[in-house]
Amino acid sequence: MSTPHAQPVVAAVDGSDDSRRALDWALAEASRRGTALRVLHVRQYAPAVQPGVLVAGGESPEREDRVLEAVRTSLVARGGELPPVEYVSREGLPAALLPEESARAQLLVLGSRGRGGFASLLLGSNGVATARDADCPVVVVPRPGRRIDSETPLPAGPRVVVGLQTDDPDETALAFAFAHASRTGARLHVVAAYPWPVLAWSAFGDFTPTVQDQKAAERETLDLANDALVEQRKSHPEVEVELYVAPGDAAGHLVDASREAELVVVGRHRRRLTRPAPMLGSVTHAVLLHAASPVAVVPPAPEGDEPA
C-alpha cells in the first residue's frame, strides 16, 4: 500500500525499448518503496505550432497520448497487484521538463537513450541533463548486453555498488545505497579507490614510492573507508557490506563492479564558488556511459540538510 501524500517514483517514457526497461525498473521500485508510480511522457512538439518548433512546456490532458495509452494497456494486461499509477503528458523540452518534474518526485527513472539522437550514443542528452540538474536521485537504465572485459572476481549474489571518496565521503549517496540494499536484500559492495602510482618529491628530486608506501596508502584508505561507513552501518545493521579498496581509477573500478550488479550508486558534485552550476563530475559521467547495470545519480543534500 502506498504511503499517503508520499512523492511518487517517476518513470519517463517515450515508447522506445529503452523507456520500457526504465518503466519496468520504476514499477518494481515503486512497489518496494510502497509509493505511487507516475508515468510521464514529454512530447516535444505542440499541436498548435508548425512541425519542428519546440515549445516551453505544460500539461496537455485533453489530447490523446498514444505512448501513455500503450503503457496503460500494457500494465493492465500484466495483471497482478500494481502500485497506484498516474499518467501525465507534458509538452516541451525533455531536458528542461524532466529536471522540473524531479522537484515533485522521490526518484526519477529513465532509459539511457530515447527515440531521438544518434543511435551510436551510449547515453542521450536528456539523460545527461536530467542526471546533472534533477533535485531528486535519477536512475538511468542502460541497454542490455554492455560488455565489460574483466577477469576480476565478483562477490556472489545480488549486489548494490556504491563509490566512496574517502577524503570527502558523500553521505547522501551512501544513505541512498544502504537504503536500496536494505529494500532489495542485496549485499552492499563499497568501492574505495586511491591514486596509485604517484610521483613523490623530496629535496633530492622525484622518486617512485615503494611497495611498502603503497601498502601504507591502502591501509589508510581502508581505515578512512571504515570510518565513513560507521553511521550507515549502525542505521542498517541488516545490510551486509563488502569493502573493496584498490589503487587507480575510481571510474574503472566502478564500471568493473557493475557487472551483474543490481545498481551502481554515485554522487553528484556539490556546488562550489568555483562551480556554482550543477556538475556530474568525471567519475559519475564515465560510470553513466559505461556501466553494465542501472546507475543511480544522487544529488548532494541541500546545505544544512541531513541525508534521508
Backbone as CSV, one residue per row, in Angstrom:
resi,resn,N_x,N_y,N_z,CA_x,CA_y,CA_z,C_x,C_y,C_z
1,MET,0.845,-1.194,0.000,0.000,0.000,0.000,0.876,1.237,0.000
2,SER,0.518,2.241,-0.778,1.335,3.439,-0.865,1.144,4.308,0.361
3,THR,2.192,5.052,0.696,2.140,5.965,1.818,1.384,7.221,1.421
4,PRO,0.384,7.652,2.214,-0.390,8.835,1.835,0.524,10.048,1.662
5,HIS,0.300,10.803,0.595,0.990,12.057,0.323,2.477,11.870,0.027
6,ALA,2.950,10.634,-0.081,4.361,10.435,-0.413,4.584,10.812,-1.870
7,GLN,5.751,11.387,-2.150,6.065,11.708,-3.535,6.240,10.425,-4.329
8,PRO,5.871,10.430,-5.606,5.911,9.194,-6.391,7.297,8.904,-6.951
9,VAL,7.450,7.703,-7.444,8.541,7.364,-8.351,8.066,7.720,-9.751
10,VAL,8.895,8.442,-10.503,8.516,8.887,-11.844,9.294,8.084,-12.878
11,ALA,8.572,7.540,-13.852,9.191,6.850,-14.985,8.959,7.689,-16.233
12,ALA,10.049,8.106,-16.887,9.941,8.862,-18.131,9.860,7.881,-19.293
13,VAL,8.801,7.993,-20.104,8.601,7.062,-21.212,8.459,7.835,-22.519
14,ASP,8.823,7.175,-23.614,8.641,7.788,-24.941,8.289,6.746,-25.999
15,GLY,7.975,5.527,-25.557,7.627,4.466,-26.492,8.799,3.637,-26.957
16,SER,10.016,4.014,-26.602,11.193,3.263,-27.022,11.407,2.050,-26.116
17,ASP,12.222,1.102,-26.600,12.564,-0.055,-25.774,13.314,0.383,-24.519
18,ASP,14.148,1.423,-24.657,14.893,1.925,-23.502,13.942,2.388,-22.404
19,SER,12.899,3.121,-22.796,11.982,3.628,-21.781,11.113,2.518,-21.206
20,ARG,10.848,1.468,-21.968,10.095,0.342,-21.415,10.907,-0.367,-20.332
21,ARG,12.197,-0.485,-20.541,13.046,-1.071,-19.494,13.062,-0.173,-18.253
22,ALA,13.118,1.132,-18.472,13.074,2.070,-17.347,11.745,1.962,-16.600
23,LEU,10.653,1.802,-17.333,9.333,1.648,-16.709,9.292,0.413,-15.824
24,ASP,9.823,-0.701,-16.310,9.842,-1.921,-15.511,10.624,-1.712,-14.214
25,TRP,11.767,-1.036,-14.325,12.597,-0.799,-13.138,11.849,0.105,-12.159
26,ALA,11.223,1.165,-12.674,10.499,2.105,-11.817,9.299,1.452,-11.156
27,LEU,8.615,0.594,-11.880,7.447,-0.094,-11.329,7.850,-0.963,-10.143
28,ALA,8.933,-1.713,-10.303,9.411,-2.560,-9.204,9.855,-1.710,-8.018
29,GLU,10.495,-0.588,-8.298,10.981,0.260,-7.210,9.831,0.946,-6.469
30,ALA,8.800,1.374,-7.195,7.638,1.960,-6.535,6.981,0.943,-5.601
31,SER,6.906,-0.313,-6.038,6.346,-1.360,-5.185,7.204,-1.572,-3.949
32,ARG,8.527,-1.579,-4.131,9.425,-1.753,-2.980,9.289,-0.605,-1.996
33,ARG,9.118,0.601,-2.499,9.030,1.778,-1.638,7.629,1.996,-1.072
34,GLY,6.648,1.275,-1.600,5.284,1.456,-1.143,4.711,2.802,-1.509
35,THR,5.033,3.273,-2.706,4.545,4.574,-3.148,3.951,4.468,-4.544
36,ALA,3.385,5.561,-5.030,2.745,5.569,-6.349,3.790,5.684,-7.458
37,LEU,3.378,5.301,-8.650,4.198,5.443,-9.846,3.555,6.493,-10.747
38,ARG,4.348,7.464,-11.162,3.883,8.451,-12.140,4.576,8.168,-13.461
39,VAL,3.783,7.869,-14.486,4.325,7.615,-15.820,4.239,8.921,-16.599
40,LEU,5.381,9.440,-16.996,5.456,10.758,-17.623,5.948,10.643,-19.054
41,HIS,5.181,11.243,-19.978,5.627,11.330,-21.368,5.749,12.798,-21.737
42,VAL,6.932,13.203,-22.156,7.158,14.569,-22.620,7.145,14.566,-24.137
43,ARG,6.141,15.216,-24.695,6.040,15.333,-26.147,6.731,16.632,-26.574
44,GLN,7.627,16.492,-27.541,8.479,17.628,-27.855,7.841,18.638,-28.794
45,TYR,6.720,18.304,-29.418,6.121,19.217,-30.389,4.676,19.500,-30.031
46,ALA,4.326,20.762,-30.031,2.957,21.155,-29.706,2.084,21.081,-30.947
47,PRO,0.792,20.730,-30.813,-0.083,20.604,-31.970,-0.415,21.948,-32.615
48,ALA,-0.330,23.045,-31.842,-0.782,24.334,-32.352,0.285,25.083,-33.133
49,VAL,1.476,24.508,-33.206,2.537,25.203,-33.918,3.009,24.342,-35.075
50,GLN,3.827,24.910,-35.910,4.322,24.177,-37.065,5.279,23.078,-36.622
51,PRO,5.358,21.975,-37.372,6.304,20.906,-37.031,7.718,21.450,-36.987
52,GLY,8.455,20.972,-36.004,9.843,21.389,-35.892,10.063,22.536,-34.932
53,VAL,8.968,23.111,-34.384,9.107,24.216,-33.445,8.926,23.677,-32.032
54,LEU,9.928,23.888,-31.179,9.874,23.407,-29.812,9.153,24.414,-28.941
55,VAL,8.412,23.910,-27.937,7.670,24.789,-27.051,8.161,24.616,-25.623
56,ALA,7.776,25.545,-24.766,8.349,25.595,-23.424,7.857,24.471,-22.532
57,GLY,6.580,24.193,-22.512,6.119,23.089,-21.669,4.748,23.334,-21.080
58,GLY,4.151,22.271,-20.524,2.835,22.358,-19.914,2.099,21.052,-20.075
59,GLU,1.165,20.783,-19.165,0.399,19.551,-19.244,-0.662,19.674,-20.332
60,SER,-0.977,18.528,-20.958,-1.947,18.550,-22.052,-2.867,17.342,-21.967
61,PRO,-3.739,17.290,-20.930,-4.572,16.107,-20.727,-5.679,15.952,-21.768
62,GLU,-5.986,17.068,-22.509,-7.125,16.991,-23.399,-6.832,16.235,-24.681
63,ARG,-5.607,16.027,-25.040,-5.270,15.385,-26.305,-4.780,13.961,-26.037
64,GLU,-5.214,13.045,-26.868,-4.822,11.651,-26.687,-3.306,11.507,-26.796
65,ASP,-2.755,10.766,-25.864,-1.317,10.486,-25.880,-1.162,8.987,-26.123
66,ARG,-0.761,8.637,-27.341,-0.698,7.220,-27.711,0.370,6.463,-26.934
67,VAL,1.454,7.152,-26.573,2.500,6.494,-25.790,1.963,6.093,-24.420
68,LEU,1.270,7.016,-23.763,0.715,6.708,-22.448,-0.384,5.661,-22.534
69,GLU,-1.199,5.716,-23.583,-2.242,4.709,-23.736,-1.650,3.322,-23.927
70,ALA,-0.545,3.248,-24.659,0.117,1.950,-24.845,0.673,1.440,-23.525
71,VAL,1.238,2.336,-22.718,1.757,1.936,-21.409,0.624,1.463,-20.517
72,ARG,-0.472,2.211,-20.512,-1.624,1.841,-19.679,-2.151,0.452,-20.064
73,THR,-2.282,0.206,-21.358,-2.764,-1.092,-21.835,-1.813,-2.208,-21.423
74,SER,-0.509,-1.931,-21.529,0.494,-2.935,-21.168,0.443,-3.272,-19.681
75,LEU,0.312,-2.270,-18.839,0.293,-2.520,-17.396,-0.980,-3.257,-16.991
76,VAL,-2.119,-2.897,-17.588,-3.371,-3.600,-17.277,-3.290,-5.057,-17.689
77,ALA,-2.644,-5.305,-18.840,-2.544,-6.678,-19.347,-1.669,-7.556,-18.464
78,ARG,-0.779,-6.959,-17.700,0.097,-7.755,-16.836,-0.683,-8.442,-15.731
79,GLY,-1.722,-7.764,-15.253,-2.465,-8.318,-14.138,-1.645,-8.230,-12.860
80,GLY,-2.152,-8.830,-11.815,-1.448,-8.790,-10.546,-1.610,-7.453,-9.853
81,GLU,-1.008,-7.350,-8.697,-1.131,-6.139,-7.895,-0.109,-5.102,-8.339
82,LEU,-0.572,-3.904,-8.612,0.287,-2.809,-9.024,0.168,-1.673,-8.020
83,PRO,1.211,-0.857,-7.888,1.060,0.354,-7.086,0.111,1.315,-7.805
84,PRO,-0.415,2.317,-7.120,-1.224,3.330,-7.809,-0.413,3.970,-8.934
85,VAL,-1.026,4.105,-10.109,-0.313,4.636,-11.279,-1.031,5.884,-11.783
86,GLU,-0.273,6.933,-12.001,-0.768,8.181,-12.567,-0.096,8.387,-13.921
87,TYR,-0.845,8.860,-14.895,-0.308,9.077,-16.236,-0.335,10.577,-16.543
88,VAL,0.820,11.117,-16.898,0.949,12.557,-17.133,1.600,12.786,-18.486
89,SER,0.979,13.640,-19.287,1.534,14.017,-20.585,1.870,15.505,-20.553
90,ARG,3.093,15.831,-20.951,3.507,17.234,-20.993,4.146,17.523,-22.344
91,GLU,4.182,18.787,-22.690,4.773,19.195,-23.959,5.906,20.171,-23.705
92,GLY,7.028,19.947,-24.376,8.175,20.820,-24.196,9.464,20.081,-24.417
93,LEU,10.524,20.595,-23.822,11.842,20.000,-23.962,12.095,19.019,-22.813
94,PRO,12.336,17.737,-23.097,12.584,16.779,-22.010,13.736,17.204,-21.104
95,ALA,14.800,17.765,-21.677,15.963,18.146,-20.869,15.619,19.225,-19.854
96,ALA,14.549,19.997,-20.111,14.114,21.019,-19.164,12.992,20.516,-18.258
97,LEU,12.050,19.761,-18.818,10.872,19.349,-18.059,11.154,18.187,-17.108
98,LEU,12.069,17.281,-17.463,12.358,16.167,-16.553,12.994,16.663,-15.252
99,PRO,14.008,17.534,-15.285,14.504,18.088,-14.014,13.435,18.850,-13.247
100,GLU,12.557,19.539,-13.954,11.464,20.250,-13.284,10.547,19.262,-12.570
101,GLU,10.254,18.141,-13.217,9.398,17.121,-12.624,10.048,16.497,-11.389
102,SER,11.369,16.498,-11.347,12.079,15.866,-10.237,11.798,16.546,-8.901
103,ALA,11.380,17.804,-8.923,11.065,18.505,-7.676,9.834,17.919,-6.998
104,ARG,9.033,17.142,-7.735,7.818,16.545,-7.190,7.929,15.015,-7.162
105,ALA,9.144,14.510,-7.083,9.360,13.057,-7.100,10.395,12.672,-6.058
106,GLN,10.318,11.420,-5.601,11.386,10.925,-4.740,12.448,10.189,-5.546
107,LEU,12.112,9.852,-6.794,13.059,9.176,-7.676,12.560,9.335,-9.103
108,LEU,13.492,9.551,-10.035,13.140,9.672,-11.447,13.940,8.632,-12.222
109,VAL,13.249,7.849,-13.051,13.881,6.742,-13.769,13.691,6.937,-15.267
110,LEU,14.763,6.790,-16.026,14.666,6.906,-17.476,15.654,5.966,-18.146
111,GLY,15.441,5.711,-19.422,16.343,4.867,-20.184,17.579,5.633,-20.602
112,SER,18.600,4.893,-21.005,19.861,5.539,-21.368,19.733,6.357,-22.648
113,ARG,18.803,5.974,-23.503,18.544,6.750,-24.713,17.071,6.657,-25.067
114,GLY,16.571,7.707,-25.705,15.193,7.699,-26.163,15.133,7.530,-27.672
115,ARG,14.047,7.995,-28.247,13.862,7.841,-29.695,14.741,8.787,-30.503
116,GLY,15.066,9.933,-29.948,15.859,10.899,-30.708,17.348,10.636,-30.581
117,GLY,18.144,11.524,-31.204,19.586,11.451,-31.046,20.237,10.449,-31.976
118,PHE,21.527,10.233,-31.734,22.322,9.342,-32.567,22.290,7.926,-32.001
119,ALA,22.095,6.959,-32.878,21.960,5.567,-32.430,23.224,5.059,-31.756
120,SER,24.380,5.650,-32.063,25.636,5.164,-31.515,25.903,5.658,-30.093
121,LEU,25.130,6.636,-29.608,25.385,7.183,-28.283,24.992,6.184,-27.204
122,LEU,25.853,6.052,-26.186,25.536,5.191,-25.061,24.606,5.874,-24.074
123,LEU,24.624,7.196,-24.046,23.768,7.953,-23.151,23.290,9.192,-23.877
124,GLY,21.961,9.370,-23.943,21.405,10.504,-24.660,21.549,11.807,-23.890
125,SER,21.340,12.922,-24.598,21.490,14.236,-23.976,20.463,14.475,-22.879
126,ASN,19.260,13.918,-23.022,18.248,14.086,-21.978,18.672,13.397,-20.681
127,GLY,19.312,12.236,-20.804,19.802,11.545,-19.623,20.894,12.321,-18.922
128,VAL,21.808,12.894,-19.692,22.885,13.695,-19.101,22.304,14.900,-18.380
129,ALA,21.400,15.640,-19.053,20.831,16.848,-18.466,20.024,16.537,-17.204
130,THR,19.243,15.463,-17.243,18.412,15.123,-16.092,19.264,14.683,-14.909
131,ALA,20.246,13.833,-15.149,21.126,13.398,-14.068,21.896,14.570,-13.475
132,ARG,22.224,15.540,-14.294,23.008,16.702,-13.834,22.159,17.699,-13.050
133,ASP,20.891,17.894,-13.455,20.101,19.014,-12.945,18.991,18.630,-11.976
134,ALA,18.657,17.352,-11.852,17.479,16.951,-11.082,17.648,17.224,-9.594
135,ASP,16.516,17.491,-8.938,16.503,17.690,-7.490,16.500,16.369,-6.732
136,CYS,15.974,15.312,-7.341,15.906,14.013,-6.685,16.906,13.061,-7.345
137,PRO,17.178,11.911,-6.728,18.031,10.925,-7.393,17.455,10.486,-8.734
138,VAL,18.326,10.223,-9.675,17.946,9.801,-11.022,18.572,8.442,-11.299
139,VAL,17.773,7.495,-11.741,18.272,6.183,-12.146,18.211,6.088,-13.662
140,VAL,19.350,5.775,-14.273,19.435,5.589,-15.718,19.621,4.102,-15.987
141,VAL,18.691,3.529,-16.733,18.705,2.083,-17.023,19.337,1.874,-18.395
142,PRO,20.467,1.165,-18.469,21.164,1.005,-19.751,20.529,-0.069,-20.620
143,ARG,20.954,-0.084,-21.861,20.570,-1.182,-22.745,21.288,-2.457,-22.304
144,PRO,20.638,-3.603,-22.454,21.285,-4.856,-22.045,22.443,-5.192,-22.961
145,GLY,23.344,-5.998,-22.435,24.424,-6.518,-23.264,25.674,-5.672,-23.317
146,ARG,25.783,-4.649,-22.470,27.037,-3.900,-22.435,28.156,-4.825,-21.981
147,ARG,29.209,-4.871,-22.767,30.302,-5.804,-22.499,31.411,-5.117,-21.711
148,ILE,31.834,-5.746,-20.625,32.947,-5.250,-19.827,33.968,-6.364,-19.726
149,ASP,35.103,-6.156,-20.351,36.148,-7.182,-20.346,36.923,-7.104,-19.032
150,SER,36.739,-8.092,-18.204,37.415,-8.120,-16.910,37.430,-9.538,-16.381
151,GLU,38.498,-9.862,-15.671,38.595,-11.161,-15.015,38.584,-11.010,-13.498
152,THR,38.310,-9.795,-13.011,38.257,-9.569,-11.573,37.089,-10.348,-10.975
153,PRO,37.344,-11.183,-9.975,36.236,-11.936,-9.373,35.264,-11.003,-8.668
154,LEU,33.982,-11.365,-8.691,32.942,-10.566,-8.066,32.292,-11.333,-6.927
155,PRO,31.824,-10.630,-5.895,31.093,-11.325,-4.823,29.849,-12.001,-5.376
156,ALA,29.491,-13.119,-4.805,28.314,-13.852,-5.264,27.044,-13.192,-4.747
157,GLY,25.960,-13.390,-5.470,24.654,-12.920,-5.022,24.329,-11.502,-5.466
158,PRO,23.111,-11.054,-5.187,22.688,-9.706,-5.584,23.561,-8.643,-4.918
159,ARG,23.925,-7.619,-5.687,24.814,-6.575,-5.165,24.310,-5.192,-5.556
160,VAL,24.458,-4.255,-4.624,24.364,-2.832,-4.909,25.768,-2.271,-4.732
161,VAL,26.234,-1.534,-5.719,27.596,-0.989,-5.701,27.522,0.505,-5.422
162,VAL,28.426,0.988,-4.578,28.491,2.431,-4.319,29.952,2.862,-4.286
163,GLY,30.221,4.012,-4.890,31.562,4.572,-4.853,31.744,5.422,-3.608
164,LEU,32.930,5.317,-2.986,33.228,6.057,-1.767,34.522,6.831,-1.948
165,GLN,34.432,8.151,-1.862,35.617,9.002,-1.886,36.013,9.255,-0.437
166,THR,37.082,8.617,0.009,37.379,8.588,1.439,37.766,9.938,2.009
167,ASP,38.335,10.837,1.195,38.725,12.140,1.737,37.557,13.124,1.789
168,ASP,36.425,12.771,1.175,35.238,13.623,1.205,34.005,12.751,0.978
169,PRO,33.623,11.927,1.965,32.517,10.976,1.765,31.210,11.683,1.457
170,ASP,30.463,11.123,0.528,29.159,11.648,0.144,28.103,10.901,0.959
171,GLU,27.684,11.508,2.070,26.758,10.838,2.976,25.403,10.569,2.315
172,THR,24.984,11.466,1.426,23.686,11.289,0.778,23.690,10.080,-0.147
173,ALA,24.767,9.924,-0.916,24.871,8.762,-1.797,24.986,7.475,-0.985
174,LEU,25.748,7.508,0.094,25.875,6.322,0.940,24.520,5.940,1.538
175,ALA,23.772,6.938,2.024,22.460,6.653,2.611,21.526,6.041,1.567
176,PHE,21.547,6.561,0.351,20.718,6.014,-0.723,21.093,4.561,-0.995
177,ALA,22.398,4.280,-1.084,22.853,2.924,-1.398,22.484,1.944,-0.296
178,PHE,22.679,2.324,0.956,22.317,1.442,2.071,20.812,1.177,2.078
179,ALA,20.015,2.228,1.857,18.555,2.055,1.869,18.101,1.128,0.749
180,HIS,18.705,1.278,-0.439,18.298,0.416,-1.553,18.713,-1.029,-1.293
181,ALA,19.907,-1.217,-0.756,20.349,-2.578,-0.430,19.429,-3.198,0.617
182,SER,18.985,-2.395,1.573,18.080,-2.901,2.601,16.741,-3.312,1.995
183,ARG,16.207,-2.493,1.082,14.907,-2.812,0.463,14.976,-4.065,-0.394
184,THR,16.100,-4.266,-1.074,16.206,-5.378,-2.016,16.823,-6.630,-1.417
185,GLY,17.404,-6.512,-0.216,18.085,-7.653,0.385,19.428,-7.953,-0.250
186,ALA,19.979,-6.989,-0.971,21.251,-7.194,-1.660,22.427,-6.871,-0.746
187,ARG,23.555,-7.424,-1.076,24.806,-7.071,-0.410,25.271,-5.711,-0.936
188,LEU,25.889,-4.907,-0.071,26.413,-3.609,-0.493,27.906,-3.737,-0.770
189,HIS,28.276,-3.450,-1.996,29.658,-3.551,-2.459,30.215,-2.127,-2.536
190,VAL,31.040,-1.748,-1.559,31.581,-0.394,-1.459,32.956,-0.360,-2.118
191,VAL,33.123,0.536,-3.085,34.376,0.655,-3.833,35.070,1.945,-3.430
192,ALA,36.274,1.817,-2.861,37.088,2.972,-2.480,38.428,2.869,-3.196
193,ALA,38.686,3.801,-4.094,39.942,3.798,-4.856,40.879,4.871,-4.311
194,TYR,42.170,4.597,-4.412,43.160,5.602,-4.036,44.135,5.767,-5.193
195,PRO,44.654,6.986,-5.399,45.523,7.226,-6.553,46.849,6.484,-6.421
196,TRP,47.169,5.723,-7.464,48.436,4.984,-7.496,48.673,4.491,-8.916
197,PRO,49.879,4.569,-9.432,51.097,5.052,-8.766,51.121,6.574,-8.676
198,VAL,51.881,7.073,-7.709,52.069,8.513,-7.553,53.546,8.823,-7.641
199,LEU,53.835,10.056,-7.970,55.221,10.508,-8.039,55.463,11.453,-6.879
200,ALA,56.331,11.065,-5.981,56.616,11.872,-4.800,57.818,12.782,-5.056
201,TRP,58.045,13.715,-4.137,59.126,14.669,-4.308,59.882,14.817,-3.006
202,SER,61.161,14.954,-3.095,61.998,15.232,-1.933,63.013,16.288,-2.316
203,ALA,63.835,16.675,-1.363,64.863,17.693,-1.632,65.865,17.208,-2.670
204,PHE,65.920,15.905,-2.879,66.887,15.337,-3.824,66.269,15.058,-5.190
205,GLY,64.983,15.419,-5.355,64.344,15.206,-6.648,63.167,14.246,-6.548
206,ASP,62.618,13.874,-7.711,61.471,12.973,-7.761,61.882,11.544,-7.463
207,PHE,60.969,10.782,-6.875,61.222,9.358,-6.695,59.896,8.616,-6.690
208,THR,59.954,7.337,-7.004,58.753,6.499,-7.024,58.595,5.816,-5.682
209,PRO,57.430,5.969,-5.024,57.221,5.310,-3.737,57.357,3.786,-3.854
210,THR,57.674,3.171,-2.741,57.915,1.734,-2.713,56.621,0.951,-2.509
211,VAL,56.762,-0.384,-2.565,55.632,-1.259,-2.280,55.126,-1.024,-0.862
212,GLN,56.028,-0.774,0.057,55.635,-0.506,1.437,54.808,0.771,1.529
213,ASP,55.172,1.771,0.720,54.394,3.009,0.693,52.974,2.738,0.182
214,GLN,52.867,1.884,-0.831,51.542,1.574,-1.353,50.708,0.839,-0.316
215,LYS,51.312,-0.089,0.399,50.575,-0.806,1.435,50.089,0.147,2.522
216,ALA,50.924,1.133,2.846,50.516,2.122,3.843,49.336,2.946,3.333
217,ALA,49.378,3.333,2.045,48.277,4.086,1.456,46.997,3.260,1.437
218,GLU,47.127,1.979,1.157,45.964,1.097,1.141,45.361,0.958,2.530
219,ARG,46.223,0.800,3.555,45.718,0.685,4.928,45.007,1.964,5.361
220,GLU,45.583,3.108,5.001,44.955,4.378,5.367,43.600,4.541,4.678
221,THR,43.528,4.159,3.405,42.259,4.238,2.675,41.225,3.319,3.303
222,LEU,41.637,2.129,3.696,40.724,1.180,4.334,40.203,1.724,5.653
223,ASP,41.099,2.327,6.454,40.681,2.894,7.736,39.689,4.045,7.527
224,LEU,39.996,4.921,6.579,39.109,6.049,6.301,37.750,5.564,5.787
225,ALA,37.768,4.533,4.946,36.521,3.997,4.408,35.661,3.411,5.518
226,ASN,36.267,2.647,6.400,35.508,2.065,7.511,34.928,3.154,8.409
227,ASP,35.703,4.214,8.649,35.195,5.330,9.450,33.983,5.977,8.773
228,ALA,34.043,6.116,7.439,32.959,6.766,6.707,31.672,5.943,6.721
229,LEU,31.785,4.637,6.948,30.620,3.753,6.894,29.973,3.506,8.251
230,VAL,30.567,4.025,9.323,30.112,3.688,10.675,28.631,4.021,10.874
231,GLU,28.229,5.242,10.559,26.852,5.665,10.851,25.830,4.876,10.034
232,GLN,26.120,4.658,8.752,25.171,3.913,7.926,25.096,2.446,8.351
233,ARG,26.200,1.888,8.796,26.162,0.505,9.294,25.303,0.420,10.547
234,LYS,25.367,1.438,11.410,24.516,1.452,12.599,23.048,1.566,12.211
235,SER,22.754,2.397,11.196,21.365,2.607,10.771,20.801,1.406,10.024
236,HIS,21.679,0.637,9.373,21.237,-0.509,8.568,22.055,-1.753,8.929
237,PRO,21.886,-2.261,10.147,22.681,-3.429,10.541,22.337,-4.677,9.724
238,GLU,21.181,-4.661,9.061,20.772,-5.823,8.266,21.503,-5.919,6.939
239,VAL,22.198,-4.853,6.539,22.875,-4.836,5.243,24.288,-5.399,5.385
240,GLU,24.564,-6.425,4.597,25.921,-6.994,4.571,26.798,-6.131,3.674
241,VAL,27.943,-5.697,4.202,28.817,-4.772,3.489,30.115,-5.471,3.117
242,GLU,30.497,-5.322,1.870,31.802,-5.798,1.418,32.573,-4.596,0.888
243,LEU,33.719,-4.307,1.522,34.514,-3.126,1.180,35.677,-3.533,0.282
244,TYR,35.767,-2.866,-0.853,36.809,-3.157,-1.831,37.688,-1.925,-1.986
245,VAL,38.958,-2.043,-1.621,39.924,-0.945,-1.719,40.942,-1.313,-2.786
246,ALA,41.160,-0.404,-3.726,42.063,-0.727,-4.842,42.736,0.546,-5.354
247,PRO,43.933,0.393,-5.935,44.614,1.557,-6.492,44.090,1.898,-7.878
248,GLY,44.220,3.171,-8.243,43.930,3.548,-9.618,42.637,4.318,-9.789
249,ASP,42.058,4.154,-10.958,40.932,4.947,-11.413,39.618,4.492,-10.782
250,ALA,38.956,5.401,-10.062,37.696,5.047,-9.398,36.624,4.660,-10.410
251,ALA,36.532,5.394,-11.515,35.510,5.097,-12.519,35.691,3.697,-13.088
252,GLY,36.925,3.327,-13.380,37.191,1.998,-13.919,36.777,0.896,-12.963
253,HIS,37.049,1.080,-11.676,36.671,0.072,-10.685,35.146,-0.027,-10.563
254,LEU,34.460,1.104,-10.617,33.004,1.078,-10.502,32.359,0.430,-11.719
255,VAL,32.870,0.733,-12.901,32.346,0.105,-14.116,32.591,-1.397,-14.064
256,ASP,33.773,-1.797,-13.626,34.081,-3.218,-13.493,33.107,-3.887,-12.518
257,ALA,32.856,-3.227,-11.384,31.962,-3.794,-10.376,30.509,-3.814,-10.821
258,SER,30.174,-3.052,-11.872,28.781,-3.017,-12.341,28.352,-4.307,-13.021
259,ARG,29.288,-5.179,-13.359,28.928,-6.455,-13.969,28.007,-7.237,-13.029
260,GLU,26.828,-7.580,-13.535,25.851,-8.386,-12.803,25.359,-7.706,-11.523
261,ALA,25.590,-6.410,-11.380,25.089,-5.689,-10.210,23.647,-5.257,-10.445
262,GLU,22.903,-5.077,-9.370,21.542,-4.581,-9.482,21.525,-3.068,-9.694
263,LEU,22.493,-2.372,-9.124,22.523,-0.922,-9.195,23.913,-0.434,-8.812
264,VAL,24.366,0.619,-9.482,25.573,1.328,-9.071,25.146,2.726,-8.631
265,VAL,25.596,3.144,-7.451,25.218,4.437,-6.893,26.429,5.361,-6.885
266,VAL,26.255,6.533,-7.477,27.310,7.544,-7.498,26.708,8.884,-7.097
267,GLY,27.551,9.756,-6.576,27.105,11.081,-6.176,27.343,12.096,-7.274
268,ARG,26.787,13.265,-7.052,26.968,14.383,-7.970,27.757,15.462,-7.243
269,HIS,28.550,16.222,-7.968,29.373,17.242,-7.347,28.538,18.240,-6.553
270,ARG,29.036,18.600,-5.379,28.443,19.717,-4.656,28.805,21.023,-5.350
271,ARG,27.928,21.996,-5.202,28.220,23.308,-5.769,29.315,23.988,-4.959
272,ARG,30.191,24.654,-5.648,31.272,25.410,-5.031,31.292,26.809,-5.631
273,LEU,32.061,27.691,-4.996,32.211,29.021,-5.573,32.795,28.954,-6.964
274,THR,33.677,27.971,-7.180,34.312,27.838,-8.487,33.450,27.091,-9.489
275,ARG,32.382,26.424,-9.020,31.451,25.730,-9.914,30.036,25.849,-9.374
276,PRO,29.415,27.042,-9.515,28.088,27.275,-8.948,26.978,26.488,-9.625
277,ALA,27.184,26.063,-10.879,26.167,25.282,-11.585,26.317,23.797,-11.243
278,PRO,25.225,23.004,-11.370,25.325,21.562,-11.115,26.317,20.906,-12.066
279,MET,27.069,19.930,-11.548,28.041,19.200,-12.355,27.984,17.725,-11.994
280,LEU,28.120,16.877,-13.003,28.126,15.443,-12.750,29.451,14.982,-12.155
281,GLY,30.549,15.505,-12.653,31.862,15.002,-12.273,32.316,13.934,-13.242
282,SER,33.617,13.816,-13.421,34.164,12.909,-14.430,33.889,11.442,-14.108
283,VAL,33.959,11.069,-12.828,33.712,9.669,-12.459,32.257,9.299,-12.722
284,THR,31.331,10.140,-12.264,29.908,9.869,-12.469,29.576,9.793,-13.955
285,HIS,30.111,10.724,-14.735,29.841,10.726,-16.175,30.354,9.445,-16.822
286,ALA,31.558,9.016,-16.454,32.130,7.798,-17.029,31.306,6.568,-16.649
287,VAL,30.830,6.515,-15.414,30.018,5.374,-14.978,28.698,5.346,-15.746
288,LEU,28.070,6.508,-15.923,26.833,6.565,-16.703,27.037,6.055,-18.130
289,LEU,28.168,6.371,-18.707,28.425,5.981,-20.087,28.704,4.492,-20.242
290,HIS,29.345,3.881,-19.258,29.913,2.554,-19.490,29.410,1.436,-18.569
291,ALA,28.702,1.756,-17.488,28.281,0.710,-16.550,27.316,-0.262,-17.214
292,ALA,27.395,-1.515,-16.807,26.513,-2.551,-17.350,25.187,-2.628,-16.613
293,SER,25.089,-2.019,-15.444,23.881,-2.068,-14.630,23.219,-0.698,-14.599
294,PRO,21.982,-0.622,-14.097,21.403,0.699,-13.849,22.289,1.518,-12.925
295,VAL,22.281,2.836,-13.128,23.113,3.751,-12.346,22.217,4.781,-11.676
296,ALA,22.378,4.950,-10.379,21.668,5.990,-9.637,22.616,7.154,-9.396
297,VAL,22.226,8.344,-9.851,22.990,9.562,-9.604,22.265,10.340,-8.514
298,VAL,22.930,10.513,-7.381,22.298,11.104,-6.204,22.801,12.532,-6.024
299,PRO,21.898,13.517,-6.042,22.339,14.896,-5.842,22.754,15.121,-4.393
300,PRO,23.633,16.076,-4.146,24.022,16.359,-2.763,22.861,16.935,-1.977
301,ALA,22.859,16.693,-0.676,21.811,17.255,0.168,21.950,18.766,0.206
302,PRO,20.837,19.499,0.250,20.924,20.949,0.398,21.704,21.318,1.645
303,GLU,22.328,22.470,1.620,23.126,22.903,2.764,22.283,22.885,4.031
304,GLY,22.817,22.231,5.064,22.121,22.171,6.342,21.176,20.997,6.501
305,ASP,20.914,20.272,5.398,20.017,19.117,5.464,20.796,17.850,5.737
306,GLU,20.206,16.945,6.454,20.788,15.627,6.671,20.279,14.681,5.591
307,PRO,21.117,13.741,5.116,20.655,12.788,4.107,19.562,11.901,4.675
308,ALA,18.553,11.613,3.803,17.445,10.756,4.251,17.716,9.313,3.882
